[in-house]
């Protein structure tokens, strides 16, 4: 359902969403490694947010 609404957005906003979607996985992997080696409360919270964002893009909710 989100696929149809995504393409109704202005071109500049659609481009921003595509860039964020393509950068999410590398940032997620980096944050996962950082959390494994230097766990802090902020790192765990940030990792949870990135996992949620990645799942939302993967399931095409955004």
PQR file of N, CA, C, O and H, with PARSE charges and radii, in Angstrom:
ATOM      1  N   UNK A   1       0.817  -1.185   0.000 -0.4000 1.5000
ATOM      2  CA  UNK A   1       0.000   0.000   0.000 -0.0000 2.0000
ATOM      3  C   UNK A   1       0.868   1.258   0.000  0.5500 1.7000
ATOM      4  O   UNK A   1       0.524   2.242  -0.655 -0.5500 1.4000
ATOM      5  N   UNK A   2       1.958   1.240   0.708 -0.4000 1.5000
ATOM      6  CA  UNK A   2       2.823   2.413   0.781 -0.0000 2.0000
ATOM      7  C   UNK A   2       3.507   2.673  -0.559  0.5500 1.7000
ATOM      8  O   UNK A   2       3.893   3.807  -0.846 -0.5500 1.4000
ATOM      9  H   UNK A   2       2.237   0.440   1.240  0.4000 1.0000
ATOM     10  N   UNK A   3       3.659   1.640  -1.377 -0.4000 1.5000
ATOM     11  CA  UNK A   3       4.299   1.827  -2.671 -0.0000 2.0000
ATOM     12  C   UNK A   3       3.563   2.856  -3.513  0.5500 1.7000
ATOM     13  O   UNK A   3       4.191   3.677  -4.182 -0.5500 1.4000
ATOM     14  H   UNK A   3       3.346   0.720  -1.145  0.4000 1.0000
ATOM     15  N   UNK A   4       2.253   2.819  -3.484 -0.4000 1.5000
ATOM     16  CA  UNK A   4       1.475   3.739  -4.300 -0.0000 2.0000
ATOM     17  C   UNK A   4       1.562   5.170  -3.784  0.5500 1.7000
ATOM     18  O   UNK A   4       1.597   6.114  -4.574 -0.5500 1.4000
ATOM     19  H   UNK A   4       1.743   2.152  -2.940  0.4000 1.0000
ATOM     20  N   UNK A   5       1.597   5.333  -2.500 -0.4000 1.5000
ATOM     21  CA  UNK A   5       1.667   6.677  -1.932 -0.0000 2.0000
ATOM     22  C   UNK A   5       3.074   7.264  -2.028  0.5500 1.7000
ATOM     23  O   UNK A   5       3.232   8.483  -2.098 -0.5500 1.4000
ATOM     24  H   UNK A   5       1.569   4.566  -1.858  0.4000 1.0000
ATOM     25  N   UNK A   6       4.085   6.418  -2.032 -0.4000 1.5000
ATOM     26  CA  UNK A   6       5.457   6.906  -2.113 -0.0000 2.0000
ATOM     27  C   UNK A   6       5.694   7.656  -3.422  0.5500 1.7000
ATOM     28  O   UNK A   6       6.425   8.646  -3.444 -0.5500 1.4000
ATOM     29  H   UNK A   6       3.957   5.428  -1.975  0.4000 1.0000
ATOM     30  N   UNK A   7       5.095   7.204  -4.485 -0.4000 1.5000
ATOM     31  CA  UNK A   7       5.336   7.817  -5.787 -0.0000 2.0000
ATOM     32  C   UNK A   7       4.487   9.052  -6.028  0.5500 1.7000
ATOM     33  O   UNK A   7       4.650   9.719  -7.049 -0.5500 1.4000
ATOM     34  H   UNK A   7       4.501   6.400  -4.467  0.4000 1.0000
ATOM     35  N   UNK A   8       3.596   9.366  -5.122 -0.4000 1.5000
ATOM     36  CA  UNK A   8       2.825  10.604  -5.229 -0.0000 2.0000
ATOM     37  C   UNK A   8       3.553  11.773  -4.563  0.5500 1.7000
ATOM     38  O   UNK A   8       3.146  12.924  -4.717 -0.5500 1.4000
ATOM     39  H   UNK A   8       3.463   8.824  -4.293  0.4000 1.0000
ATOM     40  N   UNK A   9       4.603  11.490  -3.841 -0.4000 1.5000
ATOM     41  CA  UNK A   9       5.358  12.545  -3.152 -0.0000 2.0000
ATOM     42  C   UNK A   9       6.135  13.381  -4.165  0.5500 1.7000
ATOM     43  O   UNK A   9       6.373  12.931  -5.286 -0.5500 1.4000
ATOM     44  H   UNK A   9       4.933  10.554  -3.715  0.4000 1.0000
ATOM     45  N   UNK A  10       6.530  14.583  -3.783 -0.4000 1.5000
ATOM     46  CA  UNK A  10       7.382  15.393  -4.669 -0.0000 2.0000
ATOM     47  C   UNK A  10       8.706  14.676  -4.946  0.5500 1.7000
ATOM     48  O   UNK A  10       9.160  13.848  -4.157 -0.5500 1.4000
ATOM     49  H   UNK A  10       6.337  14.949  -2.872  0.4000 1.0000
ATOM     50  N   UNK A  11       9.297  15.006  -6.059 -0.4000 1.5000
ATOM     51  CA  UNK A  11      10.513  14.321  -6.501 -0.0000 2.0000
ATOM     52  C   UNK A  11      11.645  14.433  -5.491  0.5500 1.7000
ATOM     53  O   UNK A  11      12.345  13.449  -5.250 -0.5500 1.4000
ATOM     54  H   UNK A  11       8.928  15.679  -6.700  0.4000 1.0000
ATOM     55  N   UNK A  12      11.844  15.600  -4.896 -0.4000 1.5000
ATOM     56  CA  UNK A  12      12.947  15.778  -3.951 -0.0000 2.0000
ATOM     57  C   UNK A  12      12.739  14.938  -2.694  0.5500 1.7000
ATOM     58  O   UNK A  12      13.705  14.402  -2.152 -0.5500 1.4000
ATOM     59  H   UNK A  12      11.276  16.399  -5.092  0.4000 1.0000
ATOM     60  N   UNK A  13      11.498  14.813  -2.220 -0.4000 1.5000
ATOM     61  CA  UNK A  13      11.221  14.015  -1.029 -0.0000 2.0000
ATOM     62  C   UNK A  13      11.351  12.523  -1.331  0.5500 1.7000
ATOM     63  O   UNK A  13      11.835  11.754  -0.500 -0.5500 1.4000
ATOM     64  H   UNK A  13      10.713  15.249  -2.660  0.4000 1.0000
ATOM     65  N   UNK A  14      10.921  12.125  -2.515 -0.4000 1.5000
ATOM     66  CA  UNK A  14      11.061  10.727  -2.932 -0.0000 2.0000
ATOM     67  C   UNK A  14      12.535  10.344  -3.015  0.5500 1.7000
ATOM     68  O   UNK A  14      12.918   9.243  -2.618 -0.5500 1.4000
ATOM     69  H   UNK A  14      10.528  12.750  -3.190  0.4000 1.0000
ATOM     70  N   UNK A  15      13.355  11.247  -3.527 -0.4000 1.5000
ATOM     71  CA  UNK A  15      14.797  10.992  -3.617 -0.0000 2.0000
ATOM     72  C   UNK A  15      15.414  10.865  -2.222  0.5500 1.7000
ATOM     73  O   UNK A  15      16.266  10.004  -2.001 -0.5500 1.4000
ATOM     74  H   UNK A  15      13.044  12.141  -3.849  0.4000 1.0000
ATOM     75  N   UNK A  16      14.996  11.705  -1.290 -0.4000 1.5000
ATOM     76  CA  UNK A  16      15.502  11.614   0.083 -0.0000 2.0000
ATOM     77  C   UNK A  16      15.138  10.279   0.715  0.5500 1.7000
ATOM     78  O   UNK A  16      15.960   9.686   1.415 -0.5500 1.4000
ATOM     79  H   UNK A  16      14.304  12.404  -1.470  0.4000 1.0000
ATOM     80  N   UNK A  17      13.930   9.798   0.483 -0.4000 1.5000
ATOM     81  CA  UNK A  17      13.518   8.509   1.039 -0.0000 2.0000
ATOM     82  C   UNK A  17      14.347   7.381   0.447  0.5500 1.7000
ATOM     83  O   UNK A  17      14.745   6.471   1.175 -0.5500 1.4000
ATOM     84  H   UNK A  17      13.262  10.279  -0.085  0.4000 1.0000
ATOM     85  N   UNK A  18      14.618   7.413  -0.848 -0.4000 1.5000
ATOM     86  CA  UNK A  18      15.433   6.379  -1.473 -0.0000 2.0000
ATOM     87  C   UNK A  18      16.870   6.386  -0.938  0.5500 1.7000
ATOM     88  O   UNK A  18      17.465   5.325  -0.750 -0.5500 1.4000
ATOM     89  H   UNK A  18      14.295   8.151  -1.440  0.4000 1.0000
ATOM     90  N   UNK A  19      17.420   7.560  -0.698 -0.4000 1.5000
ATOM     91  CA  UNK A  19      18.781   7.660  -0.159 -0.0000 2.0000
ATOM     92  C   UNK A  19      18.826   7.108   1.269  0.5500 1.7000
ATOM     93  O   UNK A  19      19.740   6.359   1.614 -0.5500 1.4000
ATOM     94  H   UNK A  19      16.937   8.422  -0.851  0.4000 1.0000
ATOM     95  N   UNK A  20      17.854   7.471   2.091 -0.4000 1.5000
ATOM     96  CA  UNK A  20      17.805   6.970   3.462 -0.0000 2.0000
ATOM     97  C   UNK A  20      17.628   5.462   3.460  0.5500 1.7000
ATOM     98  O   UNK A  20      18.245   4.765   4.265 -0.5500 1.4000
ATOM     99  H   UNK A  20      17.112   8.080   1.810  0.4000 1.0000
ATOM    100  N   UNK A  21      16.797   4.953   2.569 -0.4000 1.5000
ATOM    101  CA  UNK A  21      16.563   3.512   2.491 -0.0000 2.0000
ATOM    102  C   UNK A  21      17.836   2.760   2.102  0.5500 1.7000
ATOM    103  O   UNK A  21      18.101   1.684   2.638 -0.5500 1.4000
ATOM    104  H   UNK A  21      16.296   5.519   1.914  0.4000 1.0000
ATOM    105  N   UNK A  22      18.615   3.304   1.191 -0.4000 1.5000
ATOM    106  CA  UNK A  22      19.826   2.619   0.758 -0.0000 2.0000
ATOM    107  C   UNK A  22      20.957   2.732   1.782  0.5500 1.7000
ATOM    108  O   UNK A  22      21.854   1.888   1.790 -0.5500 1.4000
ATOM    109  H   UNK A  22      18.399   4.178   0.756  0.4000 1.0000
ATOM    110  N   UNK A  23      20.940   3.738   2.635 -0.4000 1.5000
ATOM    111  CA  UNK A  23      21.994   3.907   3.637 -0.0000 2.0000
ATOM    112  C   UNK A  23      21.686   3.215   4.957  0.5500 1.7000
ATOM    113  O   UNK A  23      22.556   3.131   5.824 -0.5500 1.4000
ATOM    114  H   UNK A  23      20.211   4.424   2.628  0.4000 1.0000
ATOM    115  N   UNK A  24      20.486   2.727   5.124 -0.4000 1.5000
ATOM    116  CA  UNK A  24      20.084   2.162   6.413 -0.0000 2.0000
ATOM    117  C   UNK A  24      20.855   0.893   6.752  0.5500 1.7000
ATOM    118  O   UNK A  24      21.306   0.738   7.887 -0.5500 1.4000
ATOM    119  H   UNK A  24      19.779   2.795   4.420  0.4000 1.0000
ATOM    120  N   UNK A  25      21.017  -0.016   5.798 -0.4000 1.5000
ATOM    121  CA  UNK A  25      21.684  -1.289   6.088 -0.0000 2.0000
ATOM    122  C   UNK A  25      23.154  -1.122   6.486  0.5500 1.7000
ATOM    123  O   UNK A  25      23.559  -1.721   7.483 -0.5500 1.4000
ATOM    124  H   UNK A  25      20.651   0.109   4.876  0.4000 1.0000
ATOM    125  N   UNK A  26      23.982  -0.343   5.767 -0.4000 1.5000
ATOM    126  CA  UNK A  26      25.370  -0.188   6.220 -0.0000 2.0000
ATOM    127  C   UNK A  26      25.486   0.473   7.601  0.5500 1.7000
ATOM    128  O   UNK A  26      26.336   0.089   8.404 -0.5500 1.4000
ATOM    129  H   UNK A  26      23.653   0.143   4.957  0.4000 1.0000
ATOM    130  N   UNK A  27      24.638   1.456   7.870 -0.4000 1.5000
ATOM    131  CA  UNK A  27      24.666   2.100   9.185 -0.0000 2.0000
ATOM    132  C   UNK A  27      24.222   1.114  10.264  0.5500 1.7000
ATOM    133  O   UNK A  27      24.762   1.115  11.370 -0.5500 1.4000
ATOM    134  H   UNK A  27      23.947   1.767   7.217  0.4000 1.0000
ATOM    135  N   UNK A  28      23.243   0.275   9.943 -0.4000 1.5000
ATOM    136  CA  UNK A  28      22.766  -0.731  10.885 -0.0000 2.0000
ATOM    137  C   UNK A  28      23.860  -1.737  11.217  0.5500 1.7000
ATOM    138  O   UNK A  28      24.032  -2.094  12.382 -0.5500 1.4000
ATOM    139  H   UNK A  28      22.805   0.274   9.044  0.4000 1.0000
ATOM    140  N   UNK A  29      24.590  -2.191  10.231 -0.4000 1.5000
ATOM    141  CA  UNK A  29      25.684  -3.143  10.468 -0.0000 2.0000
ATOM    142  C   UNK A  29      26.778  -2.498  11.305  0.5500 1.7000
ATOM    143  O   UNK A  29      27.293  -3.123  12.233 -0.5500 1.4000
ATOM    144  H   UNK A  29      24.450  -1.901   9.285  0.4000 1.0000
ATOM    145  N   UNK A  30      27.140  -1.265  10.994 -0.4000 1.5000
ATOM    146  CA  UNK A  30      28.151  -0.564  11.780 -0.0000 2.0000
ATOM    147  C   UNK A  30      27.706  -0.401  13.235  0.5500 1.7000
ATOM    148  O   UNK A  30      28.492  -0.610  14.159 -0.5500 1.4000
ATOM    149  H   UNK A  30      26.722  -0.758  10.240  0.4000 1.0000
ATOM    150  N   UNK A  31      26.448  -0.029  13.427 -0.4000 1.5000
ATOM    151  CA  UNK A  31      25.945   0.178  14.782 -0.0000 2.0000
ATOM    152  C   UNK A  31      25.876  -1.143  15.539  0.5500 1.7000
ATOM    153  O   UNK A  31      26.111  -1.170  16.747 -0.5500 1.4000
ATOM    154  H   UNK A  31      25.809   0.141  12.677  0.4000 1.0000
ATOM    155  N   UNK A  32      25.558  -2.234  14.857 -0.4000 1.5000
ATOM    156  CA  UNK A  32      25.532  -3.545  15.497 -0.0000 2.0000
ATOM    157  C   UNK A  32      26.922  -3.932  15.991  0.5500 1.7000
ATOM    158  O   UNK A  32      27.070  -4.420  17.112 -0.5500 1.4000
ATOM    159  H   UNK A  32      25.367  -2.213  13.876  0.4000 1.0000
ATOM    160  N   UNK A  33      27.934  -3.718  15.164 -0.4000 1.5000
ATOM    161  CA  UNK A  33      29.312  -4.029  15.583 -0.0000 2.0000
ATOM    162  C   UNK A  33      29.752  -3.136  16.730  0.5500 1.7000
ATOM    163  O   UNK A  33      30.404  -3.596  17.667 -0.5500 1.4000
ATOM    164  H   UNK A  33      27.813  -3.322  14.253  0.4000 1.0000
ATOM    165  N   UNK A  34      29.398  -1.863  16.659 -0.4000 1.5000
ATOM    166  CA  UNK A  34      29.755  -0.937  17.730 -0.0000 2.0000
ATOM    167  C   UNK A  34      29.088  -1.329  19.043  0.5500 1.7000
ATOM    168  O   UNK A  34      29.703  -1.248  20.106 -0.5500 1.4000
ATOM    169  H   UNK A  34      28.869  -1.489  15.898  0.4000 1.0000
ATOM    170  N   UNK A  35      27.824  -1.756  18.967 -0.4000 1.5000
ATOM    171  CA  UNK A  35      27.094  -2.152  20.170 -0.0000 2.0000
ATOM    172  C   UNK A  35      27.658  -3.440  20.755  0.5500 1.7000
ATOM    173  O   UNK A  35      27.669  -3.613  21.973 -0.5500 1.4000
ATOM    174  H   UNK A  35      27.325  -1.823  18.103  0.4000 1.0000
ATOM    175  N   UNK A  36      28.120  -4.336  19.909 -0.4000 1.5000
ATOM    176  CA  UNK A  36      28.704  -5.581  20.419 -0.0000 2.0000
ATOM    177  C   UNK A  36      30.021  -5.338  21.153  0.5500 1.7000
ATOM    178  O   UNK A  36      30.298  -5.995  22.156 -0.5500 1.4000
ATOM    179  H   UNK A  36      28.111  -4.196  18.919  0.4000 1.0000
ATOM    180  N   UNK A  37      30.831  -4.405  20.666 -0.4000 1.5000
ATOM    181  CA  UNK A  37      32.139  -4.162  21.274 -0.0000 2.0000
ATOM    182  C   UNK A  37      32.103  -3.131  22.405  0.5500 1.7000
ATOM    183  O   UNK A  37      32.807  -3.292  23.401 -0.5500 1.4000
ATOM    184  H   UNK A  37      30.606  -3.871  19.851  0.4000 1.0000
ATOM    185  N   UNK A  38      31.301  -2.081  22.268 -0.4000 1.5000
ATOM    186  CA  UNK A  38      31.224  -1.017  23.278 -0.0000 2.0000
ATOM    187  C   UNK A  38      29.767  -0.737  23.637  0.5500 1.7000
ATOM    188  O   UNK A  38      29.231   0.303  23.254 -0.5500 1.4000
ATOM    189  H   UNK A  38      30.729  -1.950  21.459  0.4000 1.0000
ATOM    190  N   UNK A  39      29.119  -1.642  24.360 -0.4000 1.5000
ATOM    191  CA  UNK A  39      27.681  -1.450  24.632 -0.0000 2.0000
ATOM    192  C   UNK A  39      27.417  -0.345  25.650  0.5500 1.7000
ATOM    193  O   UNK A  39      27.932  -0.369  26.768 -0.5500 1.4000
ATOM    194  H   UNK A  39      29.554  -2.488  24.671  0.4000 1.0000
ATOM    195  N   UNK A  40      26.618   0.602  25.245 -0.4000 1.5000
ATOM    196  CA  UNK A  40      26.108   1.621  26.149 -0.0000 2.0000
ATOM    197  C   UNK A  40      24.596   1.678  25.958  0.5500 1.7000
ATOM    198  O   UNK A  40      24.062   1.092  25.015 -0.5500 1.4000
ATOM    199  H   UNK A  40      26.200   0.622  24.337  0.4000 1.0000
ATOM    200  N   UNK A  41      23.922   2.369  26.834 -0.4000 1.5000
ATOM    201  CA  UNK A  41      22.473   2.476  26.732 -0.0000 2.0000
ATOM    202  C   UNK A  41      22.074   3.198  25.457  0.5500 1.7000
ATOM    203  O   UNK A  41      21.118   2.801  24.791 -0.5500 1.4000
ATOM    204  H   UNK A  41      24.355   2.845  27.599  0.4000 1.0000
ATOM    205  N   UNK A  42      22.788   4.242  25.114 -0.4000 1.5000
ATOM    206  CA  UNK A  42      22.476   4.994  23.898 -0.0000 2.0000
ATOM    207  C   UNK A  42      22.673   4.135  22.655  0.5500 1.7000
ATOM    208  O   UNK A  42      21.861   4.198  21.731 -0.5500 1.4000
ATOM    209  H   UNK A  42      23.565   4.565  25.654  0.4000 1.0000
ATOM    210  N   UNK A  43      23.737   3.332  22.615 -0.4000 1.5000
ATOM    211  CA  UNK A  43      23.994   2.474  21.455 -0.0000 2.0000
ATOM    212  C   UNK A  43      22.895   1.438  21.275  0.5500 1.7000
ATOM    213  O   UNK A  43      22.480   1.167  20.148 -0.5500 1.4000
ATOM    214  H   UNK A  43      24.396   3.281  23.365  0.4000 1.0000
ATOM    215  N   UNK A  44      22.422   0.859  22.367 -0.4000 1.5000
ATOM    216  CA  UNK A  44      21.346  -0.133  22.281 -0.0000 2.0000
ATOM    217  C   UNK A  44      20.060   0.535  21.810  0.5500 1.7000
ATOM    218  O   UNK A  44      19.334  -0.032  20.993 -0.5500 1.4000
ATOM    219  H   UNK A  44      22.760   1.079  23.282  0.4000 1.0000
ATOM    220  N   UNK A  45      19.771   1.721  22.309 -0.4000 1.5000
ATOM    221  CA  UNK A  45      18.587   2.470  21.887 -0.0000 2.0000
ATOM    222  C   UNK A  45      18.672   2.823  20.403  0.5500 1.7000
ATOM    223  O   UNK A  45      17.698   2.658  19.668 -0.5500 1.4000
ATOM    224  H   UNK A  45      20.361   2.181  22.972  0.4000 1.0000
ATOM    225  N   UNK A  46      19.827   3.307  19.963 -0.4000 1.5000
ATOM    226  CA  UNK A  46      20.020   3.666  18.560 -0.0000 2.0000
ATOM    227  C   UNK A  46      19.921   2.433  17.665  0.5500 1.7000
ATOM    228  O   UNK A  46      19.360   2.512  16.572 -0.5500 1.4000
ATOM    229  H   UNK A  46      20.618   3.442  20.560  0.4000 1.0000
ATOM    230  N   UNK A  47      20.448   1.317  18.102 -0.4000 1.5000
ATOM    231  CA  UNK A  47      20.348   0.080  17.336 -0.0000 2.0000
ATOM    232  C   UNK A  47      18.891  -0.345  17.194  0.5500 1.7000
ATOM    233  O   UNK A  47      18.482  -0.799  16.126 -0.5500 1.4000
ATOM    234  H   UNK A  47      20.905   1.253  18.990  0.4000 1.0000
ATOM    235  N   UNK A  48      18.116  -0.206  18.243 -0.4000 1.5000
ATOM    236  CA  UNK A  48      16.692  -0.534  18.166 -0.0000 2.0000
ATOM    237  C   UNK A  48      15.954   0.350  17.179  0.5500 1.7000
ATOM    238  O   UNK A  48      15.109  -0.132  16.425 -0.5500 1.4000
ATOM    239  H   UNK A  48      18.449   0.163  19.111  0.4000 1.0000
ATOM    240  N   UNK A  49      16.268   1.647  17.177 -0.4000 1.5000
ATOM    241  CA  UNK A  49      15.650   2.558  16.221 -0.0000 2.0000
ATOM    242  C   UNK A  49      16.027   2.201  14.782  0.5500 1.7000
ATOM    243  O   UNK A  49      15.179   2.228  13.890 -0.5500 1.4000
ATOM    244  H   UNK A  49      16.955   2.038  17.790  0.4000 1.0000
ATOM    245  N   UNK A  50      17.287   1.871  14.562 -0.4000 1.5000
ATOM    246  CA  UNK A  50      17.724   1.523  13.209 -0.0000 2.0000
ATOM    247  C   UNK A  50      17.109   0.213  12.735  0.5500 1.7000
ATOM    248  O   UNK A  50      16.754   0.086  11.564 -0.5500 1.4000
ATOM    249  H   UNK A  50      17.976   1.850  15.287  0.4000 1.0000
ATOM    250  N   UNK A  51      16.979  -0.759  13.630 -0.4000 1.5000
ATOM    251  CA  UNK A  51      16.325  -2.019  13.258 -0.0000 2.0000
ATOM    252  C   UNK A  51      14.861  -1.767  12.908  0.5500 1.7000
ATOM    253  O   UNK A  51      14.350  -2.324  11.937 -0.5500 1.4000
ATOM    254  H   UNK A  51      17.268  -0.655  14.582  0.4000 1.0000
ATOM    255  N   UNK A  52      14.190  -0.935  13.688 -0.4000 1.5000
ATOM    256  CA  UNK A  52      12.805  -0.595  13.382 -0.0000 2.0000
ATOM    257  C   UNK A  52      12.667   0.115  12.050  0.5500 1.7000
ATOM    258  O   UNK A  52      11.745  -0.172  11.287 -0.5500 1.4000
ATOM    259  H   UNK A  52      14.605  -0.483  14.477  0.4000 1.0000
ATOM    260  N   UNK A  53      13.575   1.040  11.760 -0.4000 1.5000
ATOM    261  CA  UNK A  53      13.558   1.755  10.489 -0.0000 2.0000
ATOM    262  C   UNK A  53      13.826   0.812   9.326  0.5500 1.7000
ATOM    263  O   UNK A  53      13.187   0.914   8.279 -0.5500 1.4000
ATOM    264  H   UNK A  53      14.324   1.273  12.380  0.4000 1.0000
ATOM    265  N   UNK A  54      14.770  -0.105   9.509 -0.4000 1.5000
ATOM    266  CA  UNK A  54      15.087  -1.069   8.452 -0.0000 2.0000
ATOM    267  C   UNK A  54      13.902  -1.992   8.179  0.5500 1.7000
ATOM    268  O   UNK A  54      13.591  -2.280   7.024 -0.5500 1.4000
ATOM    269  H   UNK A  54      15.289  -0.188  10.360  0.4000 1.0000
ATOM    270  N   UNK A  55      13.246  -2.450   9.230 -0.4000 1.5000
ATOM    271  CA  UNK A  55      12.079  -3.317   9.054 -0.0000 2.0000
ATOM    272  C   UNK A  55      10.949  -2.555   8.373  0.5500 1.7000
ATOM    273  O   UNK A  55      10.251  -3.113   7.527 -0.5500 1.4000
ATOM    274  H   UNK A  55      13.499  -2.215  10.168  0.4000 1.0000
ATOM    275  N   UNK A  56      10.761  -1.292   8.730 -0.4000 1.5000
ATOM    276  CA  UNK A  56       9.714  -0.490   8.096 -0.0000 2.0000
ATOM    277  C   UNK A  56       9.984  -0.315   6.596  0.5500 1.7000
ATOM    278  O   UNK A  56       9.050  -0.369   5.796 -0.5500 1.4000
ATOM    279  H   UNK A  56      11.328  -0.839   9.418  0.4000 1.0000
ATOM    280  N   UNK A  57      11.229  -0.108   6.211 -0.4000 1.5000
ATOM    281  CA  UNK A  57      11.550   0.000   4.793 -0.0000 2.0000
ATOM    282  C   UNK A  57      11.422  -1.355   4.103  0.5500 1.7000
ATOM    283  O   UNK A  57      10.952  -1.432   2.968 -0.5500 1.4000
ATOM    284  H   UNK A  57      11.987  -0.064   6.861  0.4000 1.0000
ATOM    285  N   UNK A  58      11.839  -2.422   4.784 -0.4000 1.5000
ATOM    286  CA  UNK A  58      11.794  -3.757   4.181 -0.0000 2.0000
ATOM    287  C   UNK A  58      10.357  -4.196   3.929  0.5500 1.7000
ATOM    288  O   UNK A  58      10.070  -4.788   2.888 -0.5500 1.4000
ATOM    289  H   UNK A  58      12.221  -2.359   5.706  0.4000 1.0000
ATOM    290  N   UNK A  59       9.464  -3.922   4.849 -0.4000 1.5000
ATOM    291  CA  UNK A  59       8.054  -4.291   4.700 -0.0000 2.0000
ATOM    292  C   UNK A  59       7.252  -3.240   3.937  0.5500 1.7000
ATOM    293  O   UNK A  59       6.039  -3.375   3.783 -0.5500 1.4000
ATOM    294  H   UNK A  59       9.697  -3.441   5.694  0.4000 1.0000
ATOM    295  N   UNK A  60       7.929  -2.193   3.458 -0.4000 1.5000
ATOM    296  CA  UNK A  60       7.365  -1.113   2.663 -0.0000 2.0000
ATOM    297  C   UNK A  60       6.254  -0.379   3.399  0.5500 1.7000
ATOM    298  O   UNK A  60       5.239  -0.019   2.802 -0.5500 1.4000
ATOM    299  H   UNK A  60       8.916  -2.084   3.583  0.4000 1.0000
ATOM    300  N   UNK A  61       6.447  -0.158   4.692 -0.4000 1.5000
ATOM    301  CA  UNK A  61       5.516   0.667   5.461 -0.0000 2.0000
ATOM    302  C   UNK A  61       5.791   2.139   5.209  0.5500 1.7000
ATOM    303  O   UNK A  61       4.898   2.975   5.340 -0.5500 1.4000
ATOM    304  H   UNK A  61       7.271  -0.450   5.176  0.4000 1.0000
ATOM    305  N   UNK A  62       7.028   2.455   4.848 -0.4000 1.5000
ATOM    306  CA  UNK A  62       7.404   3.847   4.556 -0.0000 2.0000
ATOM    307  C   UNK A  62       7.631   3.959   3.063  0.5500 1.7000
ATOM    308  O   UNK A  62       7.959   5.037   2.567 -0.5500 1.4000
ATOM    309  H   UNK A  62       7.754   1.775   4.741  0.4000 1.0000
TER
END
